[in-house]
Amino acid sequence: MSAAPAYSEDKGGSAGPGEPEYGHDPASGGIFSSDYKRHDDLKEMLDTNKDSLKLEAMKRIVAMIARGKNASDLFPAVVKNVACKNIEVKKLVYVYLVRYAEEQQDLALLSISTFQRGLKDPNQLIRASALRVLSSIRVPIIVPIMMLAIKEAASDMSPYVRKTAAHAIPKLYSLDSDQKDQLIEVIEKLLADKTTLVAGSVVMAFEEVCPERIDLIHKNYRKLCNLLIDVEEWGQVVIISMLTRYARTQFLSPTQNESLLEENPEKAFYGSEEDEAKGPGSEEAAATTLPARKPYVMDPDHRLLLRNTKPLLQSRSAAVVMAVAQLYFHLAPKAEVGVIAKALVRLLRSHSEVQYVVLQNVATMSIKRRGMFEPYLKSFYIRSTDPTQIKILKLEVLTNLANETNIPTVLREFQTYIRSMDKDFVAATIQAIGRCATNIGWVRDTCLNGLVQLLSNRDELVVAESVVVIKKLLQMQPAQHGEIIKHLAKLTDNIQVPMARASILWLIGEYCEHVPRIAPDVLRKMAKSFTAEEDIVKLQVINLAAKLYLTNSKQTKLLTQYVLSLAKYDQNYDIRDRARFTRQLIVPSEQGGALSRHAKKLFLAPKPAPVLESSFKDRDHFQLGSLSHLLNAKATGYQELPDWPEEAPDPSVRNVEVPEWTKCSSREKRKEKEKPFYSDSEGESGPTESADSDPESESESDSKSSSESGSGGSSSESDNEDQDEDEEKGRSSESDQSEEEGKKRQMKKRKKVPEGQEGGSSSDEGSDSSSSSSESEMTSETEEEQELLHRVAGEGLAVDYTFSRQPFSGDPHMVSVHIHFSNSSDTPIKGLHVGTPKLPAGISIQEFPEIESLAPGESATAIMGINFCDSTQAANFQLCTQTRQFYVSIQPPVGELMAPVFMSENEFKKEQGKLTGMNEITEKLTLPDTCRSDHIVVQKVTATANLGRVPCGTSDEYRFAGRTLTSGSLVLLTLDARPTGAAQLTVNSEKMVIGTMLVKDVVQALTQ
């Protein structure tokens, strides 16, 4: 150690008399230190009896590992200190051993008894570290010891140790898969754990070991949903991914009963070729099968999952936001998927790696749900600083979002992008212009003219890409664009890119009758340079020669024979084969000639125009957010997203029995008191709550949920359902003020139910059928109050709304909506007004005058008008006070989009005669006995749709008429209620979408 004094001077080492000098940086020797003396100072420090020196040595060793240096040669010196009494040294020793135990298995095995003693240590960190080291020694001989250690750790008092046990399970399973059954028992035990620290780790172990054992999740499903908000981010991602697959196996598809028209209008109205082939009887069969499908009611557990994951869209972790986004995309009803758009757009401000993954998923989503991202079009504009991959993905999204409304803006953006220096990006932009021209017919000529102007660009790659795209566009309308084909023919002298040359030759050959003078000259030039061309160009020269020989043999016969002779001796066998094949077809020999009679049909057959599609079109069969989706190929370990079941499995498997001794505890009483607060928010966004869930499942899901502002669909439906059941249970002794308020609201609604509707329900109030029938009656009221903002989410401000069906004074095209405000807080609410709304195209709002102040306990009513543009799209806007903003949404039933029209029977028949064919939708239905009287039928139809009754001569026929508010299109409804057999409902309207949706709603109202 002669160099020790100099070493300590340089590096600040301190040494007392008689003690060796130690440096602080083990790598300070660099290339000048000899290998056999490397780390000698650290080994000496670890061999001393002083804990301070050992601690210093371990800190330096762990620092080396953190910097990526190899410290494996210190393993014998470190492992000796595993029995050290100093807790800090022991922790660092375990950190080192976890890193190198797998590499130095033999030496680690020598200290296995020490690790086993560490499992009994009073310190939870030491117990966990000992288990971590034990599971890192990957030697089959110690599998029984590992299994015993994991079982003990799974019952440990410390949640940190239980978490470590969950991490050790996949390690043991990969070492010995025969232990699967025992490991499943441990997983089942850990899944029942109520701590958030363990939840993510045990679900990860479940996914690794036994993802097919879905039965283990049933009893823990609600607990996992409610713990989700408090689990660490890594655990949230794992749990959300697992629950997505679980929900796909246990719940019905929320889109199963949506009209085919919404998915594919052309197919729904015009039918497919198969439908036509089935004959006229198939329509009647389809009509009888459709009403047989039960109306969709979302399982409360499905709603619980959607509600509890929604707040995570505001997570700081991009992975969590992406996980929630894919869950909503795969599981939520169409009306609710839109909430993920804003969160995904927020992620576009992150690093380029995050942007790349998010944009891949947005590109897939925007194909199916274009409207979701349309309000955020500008967020996908390309910046000059974006990497090429990000630019191309944003371009993909912009192209997917392009529609007839925003196409001028999108094309202006594309014009700017073409001037970029990034050639790959410019090529992608030109392809995007081609796709826009294909999808939106009226801009096709504009795009073509723009691409033709690009042909004079100095950059050859831009010209080449433009030629390829022009070729595809010209196939759609070749006769109108002869001048462009001539212009392209002149470019053959200058363009050298093989794909572009081949495209021009194909165009000239395919449409040679449009350029009869130029085509032979192009063939002459290409024959001169034939031997120097690329293979793809040579093949197109042969095709051009063949087509010209068949259409203009007088001028091109010798040229064709010359080209075929050159091709006969080409080095590429594909070209030689093509030449022989072509010669036999167009210049038949004496023996052959059977096919030559059909040569024109073979070469000049009309070819369909190519469909320019997104490369992301078929990627949605992979689960969004997965590696397989990113790569567009199935990755190792990828689990397919299951299909929705045809019939819902038994929901009672998720019920958890509450022990008798806990039912009367103070904690349970607190939950019981909170019930109205949670149940009020159950119908968060749409008519999706189940009326027949049993009390146990309700208490599980209701008492653990977090409330958010509703989207105003039919929250009152779930309110009524929960309040009815509360009344049946007779919880008068445990109800508090919030329960009383809920009952008052229900009584208020019941007063509005028409008498005929009351008469239609069952008299047995205690039965489930009574509860569900009263619920269905509530949803079909004319002036049903629906919740817009819950008082808890609104911090004391409760907002309800009704469709008044009165003409709106400001604009007759608008739906009149009465907004009811009530202040249940202790402070006045000031400055109530509507913020700047972000509305879909065509929808507009007439805001109500600002309410200056709403005192505590007071209520106020305002009237606002909404022009829904004859669609059931939701109007999203902000309710603002002086201090807060609340995002709310009003979605109209289709029956509220029209106003009644009064006409005579003759006028009705005359107008009906004009609206036949595609404008007529017919449906057969079976009317229940309770719906046979005139009064009930009329009441149910008018409650569903704002129509006026038209006089009718026959007793079993009912006629109703109305006009849509925005366009004034007639809507005529006829119900032929025959005494025997199925009744027939017919709707005639120019607005085919409205007609289809109205049929569905009226059928549902009449058959319930």
Secondary structure, DSSP 8 states (H G I E B T S, - for coil): -TTHHHHHHHHT----TTS----S-TTTTGGGS-GGGTTHHHHHHHHSS-HHHHHHHHHHHHHHHHTT---GGGHHHHHGGGG-S-HHHHHHHHHHHHHHTTTSHHHHHHTHHHHHHHTT-SSHHHHHHHHHHHHH---GGGHHHHHHHHHHHHT-S-HHHHHHHHHHHHHHHHH-GGGHHHHHHHHHHHHT---HHHHHHHHHHHHHH-TT-THHHHTTHHHHHHHGGGS-HHHHHHHHHHHHHHHHHHS--TTTTS-HHHH-HHHHHH--HHHHHH-THHHHHHHHHGGGS------HHHHHHHHHHGGGGG-S-HHHHHHHHHHHHHHS-HHHHTHHHHHHHHHTTS-HHHHHHHHHHHHHHHHH-HHHHGGGGGGG---TTS-HHHHHHHHHHHHHH--TTTHHHHHHHHHHHTT-S-HHHHHHHHHHHHHHHHHSGGGHHHHHHHHHHHTT-S-HHHHHHHHHHHHHHHTTSGGGGHHHHHHHHHGGGT---HHHHHHHHHHHHHTTTTSTTHHHHHHHHHHHTGGGS-HHHHHHHHHHHHHHHHH-HHHHHHHHHHHHHHHHT-SSHHHHHHHHHHHHHHS--SS--TTGGGHHHHHS----------TTTTGGGS-TTSHHHHHTS--TT--------SS---GGGG-----HHHHTSHHHHHHHHHHHHHHHTSSTTSS---SS--HHHHHHHHTT-------SSSHHHHHHHHHHHHHHHT-TTT--HHHHHHHHHHHHHHTTS-HHHHHTS-S-TTSHHHHHHHHHHHHT-SS--EEEE-TTTTTTEEEEEEE--S--SS-TTSEEEEEEEEE-SSS-EEEEEE------TT-EEE----EEEE-TT-EEEEEEEEE-TTS---EEEEEE-SS-EEEEEE---GGGGEEE----HHHHHHHHHHS-GGGEEEEEE---GGG-SHHHHHHHHHHHS--EEE--SSTTEEEEEEEETTT--EEEEEEE--SSS-EEEEEEES-HHHHHHHHHHHHHHHH-
